[in-house]
Amino acid sequence: MLQVSQVHRRFAHVHAVNDISFHVNAGEIFALLGPNGAGKSTLLRMLVGITQPDSGTITWQTSGGPATRLPAEQIGYLPEDRGLYQDQPLVTVLEYFGTLRGMSRPDARTSATAWLERLELGARLKDKVGALSKGNQQKVQFAAAVLHRPRFVILDEPFSGLDPLNQEVFLTLVRTLRDEGTTVLFSAHQMALVERLADRLFVMQHGREVLSGTIPAVRERWGGGRKVLLHVEQASDAALEQLRAHLAVTAVQRLDDDTVGITLAVNATVGSLLARCAELFTIVDVRTEQPSLHEVYINTVGAASASGGTTSAFGEAA
């Protein structure tokens, strides 16, 4: 549905977006990730037409064919910085945003009321926005982005200000949007939530791509970080030191008195390692653990920072 090709955007001496290319398929949830200052918000503003690329193309597939912009009624945008009118009632603010997206005023009010009920704010629809907590204002901002039933929704930090319970609510809402045919692109810093939500991801650092793909594919390309967790009867310091010398091992940690964590080297096999462990310990239980998206992200962004933001060896163009 969206194709971004070799996009650049500069501000004075800052190359905020540097040769970025990716695509977003219709009906998927796509995560745009990166640390603060990576260029994500600059890219999102170009997607919604607030700013334009210095070079490169942004192409949308519409019913009328390829286009450089989506019609206003087909796109929803939740910005990182809230744009709500603090001194107006919730339902009035949402009704206004609905009319900006092409809805009639009665339809906008009906949809606004339904979304406030869905977000457990139905009893407060006449309260002023400024009277709400940060988390509830985020709910209203989300409703403003989706009440007109857009084909494509961009969510910049949608989990900002939400407690764990409301994070779960938002996870369900975003999945429901996808299931109803809406394509979703979101940016977030909560890797555990991204891991549960995204179909594919794209990681930026210093304006450039450093990693992209599905989460299973990212883990496979990243290679390192797999762990073996051993529950043993006793783990002496001498045995741990001998284990650190094994070729398949990059790190060994004593997690508690009877648990040893072993981080495997890239492409390491565990047969000879487990045989060595059996020589060193009395093993009660053993299990393997894949690296979390948080671990992959930290190592990827850290490597990119050390190399000046160039594409990592395990990144690939989407």
C-alpha positions in Angstrom: 0.0 0.0 0.0 2.9 2.3 0.7 6.3 2.4 -1.1 9.1 4.7 0.2 12.1 4.8 -2.2 15.5 6.4 -1.5 14.0 9.3 0.6 16.3 12.0 1.9 15.5 14.9 4.2 18.0 17.5 5.5 17.8 20.3 8.0 20.8 22.6 7.7 23.7 20.4 8.6 21.6 17.5 9.9 20.8 14.6 7.5 17.6 13.5 9.3 16.5 10.9 6.8 19.2 9.4 4.7 18.4 7.1 1.7 15.5 5.3 3.4 13.5 2.7 1.4 10.8 0.3 2.6 7.3 -0.8 1.8 4.2 -1.5 3.8 1.7 -4.1 2.7 -2.0 -3.6 2.8 -3.5 -5.0 6.0 -0.3 -5.4 8.1 1.0 -3.8 11.2 4.4 -2.3 10.5 6.7 -1.0 13.2 9.1 1.9 12.6 11.7 1.9 15.3 14.8 3.7 16.4 16.3 5.8 19.3 15.4 9.4 19.9 16.8 11.5 17.0 16.9 8.6 14.6 14.7 10.4 12.1 11.4 8.5 12.7 9.2 11.5 13.3 10.7 13.4 10.4 9.8 10.4 8.2 6.3 10.1 9.6 5.6 13.8 8.9 6.6 13.3 5.3 4.3 10.3 5.0 1.3 12.5 6.1 2.4 15.4 3.9 3.3 17.9 6.6 6.8 18.1 5.0 8.2 16.9 1.7 11.4 14.9 0.9 14.4 16.7 -0.5 14.8 13.7 -2.9 13.3 10.2 -3.3 9.6 9.2 -3.6 6.7 8.3 -1.4 4.0 6.4 -3.3 0.6 5.3 -2.1 -1.6 2.8 -3.9 -5.1 4.2 -4.1 -8.3 3.1 -5.9 -7.3 5.5 -8.7 -3.7 4.2 -9.0 -0.4 5.3 -7.5 -0.4 8.7 -5.8 2.1 10.9 -3.9 -0.5 11.5 -1.1 -3.5 9.7 0.3 -6.8 11.7 0.5 -7.4 13.2 4.0 -10.3 10.9 4.6 -8.2 7.7 4.0 -5.4 8.4 6.5 -5.3 8.8 10.3 -2.4 10.3 12.3 -1.7 10.1 16.0 1.3 12.5 16.5 3.8 12.1 19.3 2.9 15.6 20.6 -0.8 15.9 21.3 -2.8 18.4 19.3 -6.0 18.5 21.3 -7.9 21.6 22.3 -7.6 21.6 26.1 -10.6 23.9 26.8 -13.2 22.1 24.7 -15.4 19.0 25.5 -14.1 15.6 24.3 -17.1 15.0 22.0 -16.8 18.5 20.4 -13.0 18.0 19.8 -13.6 14.6 18.2 -16.5 15.9 16.1 -14.3 18.7 14.8 -11.5 16.3 13.8 -14.0 14.0 12.1 -15.3 16.9 9.9 -11.7 17.7 9.0 -11.5 14.2 7.6 -14.6 14.6 5.4 -17.3 13.3 7.8 -20.6 15.1 8.2 -21.1 16.7 11.6 -23.8 14.1 12.7 -21.7 11.2 11.5 -18.7 12.6 13.3 -20.6 13.0 16.5 -22.0 9.5 16.3 -18.5 8.0 15.7 -17.0 10.2 18.4 -19.6 9.0 21.0 -19.0 5.4 20.0 -15.3 5.6 20.3 -15.5 7.4 23.7 -17.7 4.6 24.9 -15.3 2.0 23.6 -12.4 3.7 25.4 -14.4 3.8 28.6 -14.7 7.6 28.4 -18.5 7.7 27.6 -19.4 9.2 30.9 -17.0 12.1 30.3 -17.8 13.1 26.8 -18.8 16.6 27.9 -15.7 17.0 30.1 -13.0 19.4 28.8 -9.9 17.7 27.5 -7.7 19.5 29.9 -9.5 17.8 32.8 -8.3 14.4 31.7 -5.2 12.5 32.8 -2.3 12.1 30.3 -3.4 8.5 29.6 -7.0 9.5 28.9 -5.9 12.3 26.7 -3.9 9.7 24.7 -7.1 7.7 24.3 -8.9 10.8 22.9 -6.0 11.5 20.5 -6.2 7.9 19.3 -9.9 8.2 18.7 -9.3 11.4 16.7 -6.9 9.4 14.5 -9.3 6.6 13.7 -12.9 7.7 14.1 -13.3 8.4 10.3 -12.3 4.7 9.6 -9.2 5.5 7.5 -7.5 2.9 5.3 -4.0 3.7 6.7 -3.2 4.8 10.3 0.1 6.2 11.5 0.6 6.0 15.3 3.6 7.9 16.7 4.3 6.6 20.2 0.7 5.3 20.8 1.6 3.8 24.2 2.8 7.1 25.7 1.3 7.8 29.1 -0.6 4.5 29.2 -0.5 2.2 32.2 -0.1 -1.6 31.6 -3.8 -2.2 31.6 -4.5 0.5 29.0 -1.5 -0.7 27.0 -3.3 -4.1 26.7 -6.4 -2.2 25.5 -4.4 -0.4 22.8 -2.8 -3.7 21.7 -6.3 -5.1 21.2 -7.6 -2.0 19.4 -4.7 -1.9 16.9 -5.1 -5.6 16.1 -8.9 -5.0 15.6 -8.1 -2.2 13.2 -5.9 -4.5 11.2 -8.5 -7.3 11.3 -11.1 -4.8 9.9 -8.8 -3.9 7.0 -6.9 -0.9 8.2 -3.1 -0.8 7.5 -1.2 0.3 10.6 2.3 1.9 10.8 3.4 2.7 14.3 6.5 3.9 16.1 7.2 3.0 19.8 10.0 2.5 22.3 8.4 -0.4 24.2 10.1 -3.4 22.5 8.0 -6.0 24.5 4.8 -4.5 23.1 6.3 -4.1 19.6 7.3 -7.8 19.7 3.7 -8.8 20.4 2.1 -6.5 17.8 4.2 -6.0 14.7 4.1 -8.1 11.6 7.3 -6.5 10.3 9.7 -3.9 11.6 12.2 -1.3 10.3 14.9 0.1 12.6 16.6 3.5 11.9 19.6 5.1 13.5 21.2 8.4 12.5 18.7 8.7 9.7 19.6 5.3 8.1 18.3 1.8 8.1 20.1 -0.6 10.4 17.7 -3.6 10.5 14.4 -4.7 8.9 12.2 -7.7 8.4 9.8 -10.0 10.4 10.7 -10.6 14.0 11.6 -14.3 13.4 13.7 -13.3 10.4 15.4 -10.5 12.4 16.3 -13.0 15.1 17.7 -15.5 12.6 19.8 -12.9 10.8 21.1 -11.4 14.0 22.3 -14.9 15.0 23.9 -14.2 18.3 22.3 -13.9 21.7 20.7 -17.3 22.0 20.9 -18.6 25.5 21.1 -21.9 27.3 19.8 -21.9 30.8 21.0 -24.6 33.1 19.5 -25.6 36.5 22.3 -27.4 38.3 22.9 -28.8 41.8 26.0 -26.7 42.3 28.0 -24.3 40.1 31.5 -23.6 41.4 33.5 -20.6 40.2 36.1 -22.9 38.8 33.6 -24.7 36.7 32.1 -21.5 35.4 35.6 -20.3 34.4 36.2 -23.5 32.5 32.9 -23.1 30.7 33.8 -19.6 29.5 36.7 -21.1 27.5 34.4 -23.1 25.3 34.3 -22.0 21.7 30.5 -22.0 21.6 30.2 -19.5 24.5 30.4 -15.7 24.5 29.3 -15.2 28.1 28.5 -17.1 31.2 26.4 -15.7 34.1 25.5 -17.1 37.5 21.8 -16.1 37.6 21.3 -17.5 41.1 22.7 -20.2 43.3 21.6 -23.0 41.0 21.0 -21.4 37.6 23.7 -20.7 35.0 23.0 -18.6 31.9 25.1 -19.3 28.8 25.1 -16.9 25.9 26.0 -18.7 22.6 28.2 -17.5 19.9 26.8 -16.8 16.4 25.9 -20.1 14.6 27.1 -22.1 17.6 25.8 -25.7 18.0 25.1 -27.0 21.5 26.0 -30.7 21.3 29.6 -30.4 22.5 28.7 -27.6 24.8 26.1 -29.7 26.7 28.5 -32.6 26.9 31.1 -30.2 28.5 28.4 -28.9 30.9 27.6 -32.5 31.9 31.2 -32.9 32.8 31.3 -29.8 34.9 27.9 -29.8 36.6 25.1 -32.1 37.8 22.4 -30.8 35.5 18.8 -30.8 36.8 17.1 -29.1 33.9 18.1 -27.3 30.7 16.3 -25.0 28.3 17.1 -22.7 25.4 15.9 -19.1 25.0 15.8 -16.9 21.9 17.0 -13.3 22.2 14.1 -10.9 22.8 13.4 -8.0 20.4 14.7 -5.7 23.2 18.1 -7.5 23.1 18.3 -7.5 19.3 17.4 -3.8 19.3 19.9 -2.8 21.9 22.7 -4.7 20.2 21.7 -3.4 16.7 21.4 0.2 17.6 24.6 0.0 19.8 26.5 -1.4 16.9 25.2 1.2 14.5 26.1 4.0 17.0 29.7 2.6 17.2 30.0 2.5 13.4 28.5 6.0 12.8 25.1 4.8 11.8 25.9 2.6 8.8 23.7 -0.3 7.9 24.6 -3.4 10.0 25.8 -6.6 8.6 22.4 -8.2 9.4 20.2 -5.4 8.1 18.6 -5.6 4.7 16.4 -3.3 2.6 12.7 -4.0 2.9 
